[in-house]
Amino acid sequence: MIWLVFALLVSGVLAALLYPLLKPGPAPTAADFDAVVYRSQLAEVEQDVERGYISPDLADAARTEIQRRLLSADRQIAAPSSNRRARIVAAATITVVVPLGTWLLYSAHGDPGLPGQPYAYRLKHDPAVMAAVATAKLAVELRAQPSGIGYMQLGAMYAAARDYAGAADAFEHAVSLGQENSTAWSDLGEAIVLANGGAVVPQALKAFVHSLSLDHLEPRARFYIGLAQAQIGNDRQAVAIWRDLERDSLMNAPWLPLLEREIGAAAARGKFDPRSVPPVAPDLNALNAAIARMPAAQPSQ
Amino acid sequence: MTAEIGLFALVLALFVAAIQSAVPLIGAARGEASWMAVARPAAMALFAMVALAFGALVWVHVTSDFSVVNVVENSHTDKPLLYKITGVWGNHEGSMVLWTFILALYGLAVALFGGNLPPALRARVLSVQGMIAFGFLLFIIETSNPFLRMDPASVNGYGLNPLLQDPGLAFHPPFLYLGYVGFSMAFSFAIAALIEGKVDAAWARWVRPWTLAAWCALTLGIAMGSWWSYYTLGWGGYWAWDPVENASLMPWLAGTALLHSAIVAEKRDSLKAWTIFLAIVTFSLSLLGTFLVRSGVLTSVHAFATDPARGSFILILLGLVTGASLVLFALRAPALQGGGVFAPVSREGALLFNNVFLATAAATVLLGTLYPLFSDALHLDKISVAAPYFNATVPPLIAPLILVMAAGPLLSWKRGDLKGALERLKFAAPVALVTIIAVLLLAGWHDAWTAVWMGLAVWLFAGTFTDWAGRIGLFRTPFADAMHRARKLPRSIYGMSLAHAGLAIALIGIAGSTSWQSEKLLVMHPGQTASIAGYDVRLDGIADNVRGPNYSATRATFVASRGGSIVATLHPERRLYDNPPEPKSTVGIHTNFVSDLYTVLGESDGKGGVAVHLFHNPLVPWIFFGAVLMVLGGAVSLSDRRYRIGAPARKPGIEAPPVLVASVPLVIPWRKLLRAWQYLLPVAVFVVLIGFFVFRLHQAGEGETPNLVPSVMIDKPAPHFDLPPVLAGLPGLRSEDLKGRVTLVNFFASWCAACRIEHPYLSQVSAAGIRLVGVDYKDKPVDARAWLGALGNPYQAVGGDRNGTTGFNFGVYGAPESYLIDKNGVIRFKQIGALTPEIIRNQIIPLAEKLK
C-alpha cells in the first residue's frame, strides 16, 4: 500500500518534470516583455498629464527617457532555440536522478515498515494506551467518590506505567482513607523513593517507619531504611539492618539477590567484612526522632 | 503511514528542487527553451510535495500519532484542536517545514502568475528559488527530521509550552515567515538579473509587487508578534529589543528601503546596483535571523531548542547564499550603468535620503544585536546593549527620515522644487508646531522629546494629507470635481498615503506609550481599591481552581470605574497547565481605543492578599491601528492595475533571429573590479562576520554558553577560603584542597528547593571520577546535617559557609551553583542553577576529561 503511494508520487512528479521536455510547445516567438512595461509607463505619463499631476515639460522629459528605454529594449529581443538532443539528455537525467536519489535518501531516514499510530485507533487496540485511559478514568472516579481500596489500585496502575509521582500521590490518598496497613505504607514509601530517582527522602523514610510500626517484619521497609543509612554514608548501620532482613528471609525470597548485592557494595565502600557486622533491627525510636529533626519536606516532582 | 508519506514527499521535494535549480539555469544560459520550461512544472511539483509533507505533519499532530517524536515532544491529547494544529509550527522542525512550504508557495505564485516575465528571467528566478528550497530541505532532512519515528509509540506527549497556547502566537509566525520568505523573491530576482547581467526599469517593476507582498506580510507579522508579547507576557510593554525581535526588525528596515529604491529604479532606471544590493541584504538578514534563533549563538526568550550542529548547517547555508551573491554582485555591479541623473532636491533625492537612513538604522540594530557576541567572544567588558542602546541610537536615525518623508512625495522627479514643496507644507508646519507646544504645555518640559515626536508624527500625517489633497485638487477645484479626481487616483498613490499615515499614527502611539505609561505594583485584598490614571480598580474577588480545557487557574475579578461609574470588569488569571505543568499568566485588558487599562495577577502573599500589577498604557492601541493601516496601504498599492500588466501578445510570424539569451557573458572584469573596489567591500565585511560566527559556534560547541550571566570568575583562580566541616565524619574544605585534582565545587543549602532537584544527579559527577565537594551556603550546620542525612551525602568533603563570605568571593548569586576547578585551582566552568543530567553529561564531564 505505502509502496503504491510512493510509486504514484514519483510518477506524478516525473510526469510533470518531463512534460515540457518530451512535448515541447511551439517554438517561442519573439515576444517583447520589456516593451510592454515601457508602453504602459508611457500610457501612465499620458494619464498623469491629463489629470494634471505633472507639468507638460516634465512629461516630455519622462517620455523621451522611456522611449529611449523602449528603443534599447527592442534591440535585445531574443528567442531561444529548442534542441532535440538536449531535451533527451535532460529527460534521461531526470528520470534516473529523481527516483534513485529519493529512494536512497529515503531509505537512510525512513521507516516504511512502521505503521502509523493514530490515537483514536490505539484507544481501542493498544494495551498501554488502554491502561493509561483506564488509569485516568479511575482517577476521575476516585476524585468524585474516594475510596482507599480504589486508590491502592490506582497507585499500582501508576506504578506499572512508571508514573511514580502519580503513584505516590495515589498511595498517600489510600493511607489517609484508611488503608492503614504495612503494605500500603511501604508502597507509598517505595513510590516516593522511585519518584525521587532512588533517594530515600524524609517523606519516604516516614512511610517506612509507619509500615514497620504496624508490622516490624515488613521486608521492603527494612530494605529501604537500610538504603537510607547507606545513602548518608552509614554503611555499617546499613549492612546491620540488611543482614537482619537477610536472616529473617526465606531461602527463596525474591529480594535476596538484590540484598546480597547491596550488602556487598556497602561493605566494599566501607572496606569492612559484612560478616563482622552483627544484624540489628531498625531502631524505630531513633528514626522517629531523626525525622522530627528534619526540615519540613518540599513536595518533589 | 502518513508520517512516512510526509518524509518521502520531503525527500522527493529535495530532488525536485535540485532539478529546478539546475536545469532551467543551464537552459537559460544556453538558450535552450525546453530546459527553461522545466522551471514551471518543477515549481508546481515542489509545491505539491512540500504541501503534502506539511499536510502529513498537521495530520499526525491532529490525530496525535505518538509514534512520531515531534508529536510526542510538542503535543498532548488534552490539547485543544486549534493548538494541536498551531503546535505544528510551534517547534523547530515544524516551523522549518512551514518556512519551506511558504517558499514553495512563492515559487508556485511565480509559476502561475509570472506570465509577464521574460522566459529567461522567470527560469532563472525559479532556479534561484529552487536552490534556496534545496538548501532548506536538506537542512530539514539531515538535521531536523520532523517525521522521526519511535517504536514503541509513547503513550502520550509532553505537551506544548503554555506560552505558545495562544491565538496571537498561533498566527503570527506564518505571517512573519510570509515576510521573511517573501524577500527571497526579491533576492531571486536580483540574482537572476545579476546572472543575466541586465537590470533595467522593467526588472524593477517586475520585482516590486513581490517585495510589496513580503513587506505587507512582515509588517503584519511584526505587529501581531508585538501584540502577542503585549497581551500575553504581562510586562506591560510591546517591544523589548530582544534579539529575535531585532531579527525581524532588520529585514523590515532593509525591506522598506528596498521597496523605495525599487521605485527609483523603476521610474528613473537609477540606483540599480543599490537596489540589487538591498535585495541581497534584506534576504540575508532574514536568514541571519533564522541562524541567530536556532544556532545557540544568542539566547533569547524566543529561541527554539538550540543546537550547534543545526547552527553550523544554517551558517554554511548563510555563507553560500550571502557570500556567493555578494561575490556575484561585486563582479556584476560595476557593469550596471546608471540611468537618469537627478538633483539632490528631487523625488529620487528624497528616496535616497530615506534609503540611507533606513539602511543605517538596520546596520545599527544589527550591530547592537551582535555586540554581545563580540564582547563575549573577545572577553571585552560587558556593556549593556539592551534597550538603552537601541532607544538612544534608533530614534535619532528615524527622526530626520520622518522630517523628509512628508516632503518627499511633494517633490517631482529629477529636479524638485523645494520652495514650492515647502510652501505646500505651510499647513502641516503650523499644525506640527501647535502640537509640540500643546504637548509641552500639557505635559511639561521633561517631556520635550515626546513633544518633538508628537510634532513629527503630526507633521507626517498632515504632510501626507496635503499631498493627497493636492493630487485631487481639494480646496482648489469644486468639491465634486475633487471627488471625481479622488476616484481616479491610482491605487498605488492611495497605498502610499495610507502607509505613511499609518506610520504617523503608530509613531504617536509609540511616543505616547513610552512617555506616559504609569504602573503600580501592590498587594491587594478582596474589596480593596487602587487608583491609577483616573481609574479606580477594585479587587472584587479571587476564585481558585477555575478549570479551563487543559489548565486550572486562579482568576481575579477587578471592577474598574471612572468618576463613580463602572467602566469594565477584568479577569486576569494565573494558570497552571496540566501537561506540562507550567504556569502562565493571562492579562486583563480594558481598552477604549485610546488607552489601555492593563491588569496582571501575581502571587498570593499567603495572608489573603495577592500581588497585583496595574498599568495604564496610553495610546498603545494606536500602534496596532497604525500598523494595520500600513499593511492596508501595502495591500491597496499591491492591487494597483499597473502591476497586473499581462504578458505581451504573441506576434506569430515574426521569427526573430536566435540570440544567446545571456547577453552579457560572465567574465570577470578584473580591471573594472580594481577601479570599483567599493563593490568588494560588502564581501569583505561578510567574510569577517562569517569567520566570527564560525569561531562563536565553535565556542558554543565547547560548552561556553554565551550571553548568560557574566562569567567574571571564569579562568581566574578560585578565591582563598578555609571552611569548617559540616558532617562529623567528613573533612572541611580549604582552597588548598582544590589543587591537584579536577574538582566540582557545589554550593547548596538545606533551604534551597532547586538543590533538592539536582541532588539525585550529583552522584553522576563523582561516578565520572571528578572530585565532588560541597559548600553549605548561608545555612545552619544542623539543618545541613539533617538534609544530607535525609537525601544522602554525595560529597567527599563539605565545608560550612555560614555567613556566605566564600560564596560572595566566588560570585554566587544563590544556591545551587557549581564551579568546575582545574588541577591548578583555576575556575573553568560555572553553572548557575540546578545541575541536570544533560549538563553533567554534555558539559561537565567532557570539560573535566580535557582538564585532566
Interface residues (C-beta under 8 A of the other chain):
Chain A: M1 I2 V5 F6 L9 V10 G12 V13 A16 L17 Y19 P20 L21 P24 G25 A27 P28 T29 A30 A31 D32 F33 D34 A35 V36 V37 Y38 S40 Q41 E44 R51 G52 Y53 I54 S55 L58 A61 A62 E65 R69 A73 Q76 I77 A78 A79 P80 S81 S82 N83 A86 R87 A90 I94 V97 V98 G101 T102 L105 Y106 H109 G110 D111 P112 L114 P115 G116 Q117 P118 Y119 A120 R122 D126 A128 V129 A132 A161 N196 G197 G198 A199 V200 V201 P202 L205 A228 Q231 I232 G233 A290 R293 M294 P295 A297 Q298 S300 Q301
Chain B: M1 T2 A3 E4 I5 L7 F8 A9 V11 L12 L14 F15 V16 A18 I19 V23 G27 R30 G31 E32 A33 S34 W35 M36 A37 V38 R40 P41 A42 M44 A45 A48 M49 L52 V60 T63 S64 D65 F66 S67 T77 N116 L117 P118 P119 A120 L121 I141 N145 F147 R149 D151 P152 A153 V155 N156 K198 D200 A201 A202 R205 W206 R268 D269 G339 G340 S412 W413 K414 R471 G473 R485 K488 P581 R642 I645 G646 A647 P648 A649 R650 K651 P652 G653 I654 E655 A656 P657 P658 V659 L660 V661 S663 L727 G729 L730 S750 W751 A753 R756 I757 H759 P760 Y761 V782 D783 A786 W787 L788 G789 A790 L791 G792 N793
